[in-house]
Amino acid sequence: MPALPIRTDISARELRRRAKHEKNPRVARRLLAIANALDGMSRALSARLAGMDRQALRDWVIRYNADGLDGLKDRWGEGRPMAVSEGDLAAVKATILRAALPSGDADRPAYRLVDVARLIEDRTGVRYSISGTHRIMRSLNLSHQKTRPAHPQANPRAQHRFKKNSRRA
């Protein structure tokens, strides 16, 4: 079976130059493998030097021939859709932000991840694990961290003097 031809509109030298300046190392390896194959190196050796097998190089050559340099980029899918709608997440975010307002209400502590998971389940009926709740919090640009508690009778001047490298006040 004859070897799969590789498009030659970009020279092997130019492919190596682009690989040198490519930020994504996976794309850079693909560029180098194709450049080696264009220079006459065997496909098996070219693929092995780039850290892939011959069949993977063949697949990348097909994509390179069809789409050019853009064909060498990864095409990740959208992933699994969320079980909770955007509107429900917006309502949950509003509830979390409302609870985080500094109202001086000591009876209402900040939400923990388990509390957010319970809140989502109560509102939507969808149960999330702690790690899933953490992912949702990040997607909403919220942090799960709480401020460090302070004693009500703490003396800020004494704390400042106690610090190791602070100057005397």
N, C-alpha and C positions, 0 to 999 in steps of 0.2 A: 504494500500500500504506500503511495507516495506521501511525502511529508506535507503537512499543512502549510501553505504559503503564508508568509507574514507580510503585511503591508510595508512599503518602503518609503512612504512620504516623509517620514522622520528617520534620520540616520541613527545608527547605533551610537555614534559619538554624542549626538544630541540627546538620546535617551539616557545615556550615562550622566550627562550634565544635569538633566532634569531630576534624575534619581538622587544626585548629590544634594540638590536643593529641596527635595521633597520632604515635607514635615512628617508624613505618615510613613513609618518604616515598612509597613506591609506593601504599600504602593511602590516604594523605592525598590524592594526586592523583586517585585513583578517587572518593573522597568529594566532592572539589571538582567533578569533572566531572558527577557525578550531581546535586549541588546546583545547578550552573549550568543543567542540563537541566530540573530542577524549577522553576526561576525563569522558564522560558520561552525561554531561549537555544536557538538551533538546535543540534541534536545534532552537526553537523559543527564548528561553532565551539566548542562546549563540549568536544568531544574534542580539537580542535587546541590549545586553551588548556591542557589537561591533559597534553599531550605524547603523545597517542595518536591512532589513526585512528577513524573513525566505527564501523567494525565491531568494534573492540576495546571501545569504549564500549557497544555493543549487547550484547556478551557479558557485560560486567560488570553491566549493568542486569538481564540475565536471572538472573545469580547473586545479585544484590542482592534481586530480587523473590522468589527462592526461599528464600534463607537469611538475609536481613537483612544486618546489618553484618558478621557472620562470613563471609558469602559473598565479601566483598571482600579477604579475606586470601589470600595465596599458599598453594597446596596442592602442596607439593613431594612427589615420589614417594620411595620408599624407596631408589631407586638400585640399582645392580648389586650382587648379593650377593657376599660375599667368597668366594674360591676355597678358603680355608683355614678349617677349622672353629674354633669357639671353644676347644675342648679343646686343639687343636694350638697355638693362639696362647698359651694359658695355659702350656703346657709350654715354649714358646719364651721367654716372659717369665720363667718360673722359672729357666731356664738363664742368661738374661742377668743377672738379679739375683744369682744364685749367683756368676757370674764377677765381678760388681762389688763383692763383699764385700772389705773391706780386710784381706786375710790376709797382706800383706807378701810376696806371691808375685810376684817381678819377672819370672818366666818366663811369666806369664799376663797379657798386656796386656788392656785393656778392648776390648769389641767395637766395631768400626766398622760403618757401614751395610752395606758390602760383606760383612762377616763375618756380620751378621744375615741378609742376603739368602741367603748360602750355607747358613746354619744352617736357615732355613726350607725351602730347596730340599732339603737333605739329609733333613729330617724328614718333609716332606709331598710332595715331588716337584713342588711348584708353584714356578715361577720368577717372582720379582718384580724390577722395576727398582729403581734406587736411590731414585727418587722414590716408588715404591710402597712400598718398605721404610720410607721416612721417614713416610709416612701411617700405616703399621701401627704404627710406634713411637709416634706421637702418639696413636693410638687406644688403645694400651696404657698411656698416661700415662708414657711413658719418653722420655728425652732422648737424642739422638745425640751430644751434646757430651761431651767428655772433660775431665778436669781438666788444668790446665796442668802440665807436668812441672817438677820442682824438682831442682836439683843436690843430690846427697847431702851435699856439703860446704858448702852454703849457710849463711850466718850471718844469722839473722833480725834480730839487733840491728843489724848493719851495713846490712841492707836498710831497716830502719825509719829509721835516721839518714840514709840516702841519699834518702828520699822528699822531694819538693820542699817540702811544707808541714808536715812533721812536726816535733814538738818534740824537742829533744835528750833522749836517755834517760839 
